[in-house]
Amino acid sequence: MQSGAETGGVEKVADQGDESVAGQGELTGLRVMVIDDSKTIRRTAETLLRKEGFDVITARDGFEALGKIADYRPDLIFLDIMMPRLDGYQTCALIKHHQVFRHTPVVMLSSKDGLFDRARGRVVGSDNYVTKPFTKEELLAAIERHGGRAG
């Protein structure tokens, strides 16, 4: 089910121009994963990031994501907080406690912009926090900031 904030995010993102973030060229080709229970958010982020030259993998929840992370080994993960079955905090903690993936940057996505949510994300190991509705520039800035650290 999509909320008004998610729909608003799509409209906000769809209105953005084709300007690229400076210095982002060396990051194209990175494998980026988008985990969100909203099909609209997944498709929007996937479309925007593919247009910028990124290899994008999507998952609808933490359970689906964990298998795909092992198979595809993304360089950076965008992770929604509020998801059924396995939420973003639980998923992030599992990723960060795994020997192979502990250094993979995880950027939390949420429609909440509270201090508590950001702090809880840090406790489970997230590297950054982007509030929905997001813009193309916000996604690219997060990739630019953290994309070179994967490994």
N, C-alpha and C positions, 0 to 999 in steps of 0.2 A: 504494500500500500504506500502511496506517495503522499507526502505532506505538502502543504503549501510552500514551505521553505525549500523543499527539493525542487518543486516546479519553478519557484522563483529563481533558484540557482541555475536551472537550465536556461531560463530566459536571460539572466544576467550573463552567463557564460556565452550564450549564442550571440549576444550583441557585441562581443569583443572583436576587435579587428585582427589582422594577421601579423601584427608586430611581434617579433621574437625578442626574448630576453637577451641582452648583450652577453656575449661570451658563452652562450649555450651550445654553440656548434660542436664543441669537443665532447659534449655529453650525448649527442644524438646516437641512437643505436643501443642505448642502455635498455635493459629489460626492466620495465616498471609494472608492478602489480597493483590493481585497484580492487579492493574488497569492500563491497557495499551491498546491502540487501535491496536497495532501490535500483531497479533496472535502468531507470532514467539517469541516475547519477553515474552508474557504471558506463553506460553507452556514451554519455556526454564526455566524461573524462577520457575514455578510450579514443573517441574521435579526435578530440583536441590534441592528445598526446601523440597519436599516430601521425597526424598532420605535421607535427614538429619533429618527426623522425624517430620516435621511440617505439620499441617493441613492447606491446601492452598485453598483459594477461589479466583476466578478470575472474572474480569469484563472488558468489552471492552471500557467503557467510564464512565464519572461521573454520568450520569443519571442511568445507570444500577447499578453502584456501590452503590448509596445512598440507594436503596431498599435492596441490599444484606448486607450492613453494619448494617442496622436496624435488619435484620433477623438473621445474623450470629455473630454479635458483635466481629469483629476481634481484636486481641491483638496488632497488628501492621499493618500498611498499606503502601505499596509501590505504589506511585502514579506518573504516567507519566504526564509531564507538557503539552505537545502539543497533544491535543485530540479534535475531533470534538464535537459540541454541547455544552459541559460543560468542559472547560479545567481544568488542574490540579490545578491552582491557585484558581479558583472558587470553585472547589470541596473541596479543603483543607479548604477554608474559611467556607464553609457550615458545614463541619465536626467539625471544631474547635469552631463554634458558637453554636453547639448543646450541651445542658446540659449533656447528657449521654456520648457523645463521645469526649468532649473537651480534655480529658487527654490521648486519644488513640494516640500513636506516629504515625506521618505521615512522611515518607521518600520520598522526591521528586526524580523522575527519569528523567533525561534529557540528550539529546545528546549535549546540550550546557553546557559549563563549565565557564560561565561568572559571574563576580561579581554581575551584575545587577540581573541575574536570581536567584542567591543564596539569595540576599537581598530581592527580591520580595517574594520568598518562605518563608523567615523568617517573613515578614510582615503579611502574611496570616496564619501563625502559624505552618509551617512545622518544624520538629524537626531535620532533617538531609537532605543531598543532595547527591545522588550518580549519577555519570556521566556514561552514556551509551557510549560504551559497558562496561558492568560491569562484574566482575568475581564472582564466587561463594563465594570467601573469602570476597569480599566487601558486598555482601548481608548478609552473616552470621555475619560480624562485625557490621553491622547496627542493626541486630536483637539482638546481644549480648549487644550492647550499650543501646538500647531502649526497648527491649522486656520485661524487668521486671517492666517497668513503666506503662504498660497498666492498666486501671481500671477505 
